[in-house]
Amino acid sequence: MAERKVTVMSEVGLHARPAATFVQTAAQAPFDVTIAKFGVPPVNAKSILSVLALDVRQGETIVISADADGADEFLDRLAAIASAP
């Protein structure tokens, strides 16, 4: 399983526009992608409601995971979105 640990840098965290961009990118993956933060079970990264419900704030670390061929490319793209200021 491929995964990326990322610290969210956006002032608004992973909320609103950054979350929408993140979910739209995850939705392009032909495999399951999950996102989790410490103390919370992983959720579907393709679901805007699930991602928003995580309430990820600036400075928090998330883990983005997928288990498929080609997952590394998608995880790198998602990590770049989540870590953008």
Buried (B, 14 or more C-beta within 10 A) or exposed (E): EBBBEBEBEBEEBBBEEBBEBBBEBBEEBEEBBBBBBEEEEBBBBBBBEBBBEBEBBBEBEBBBBBEBEEBEEBBEBBBEBBBEE
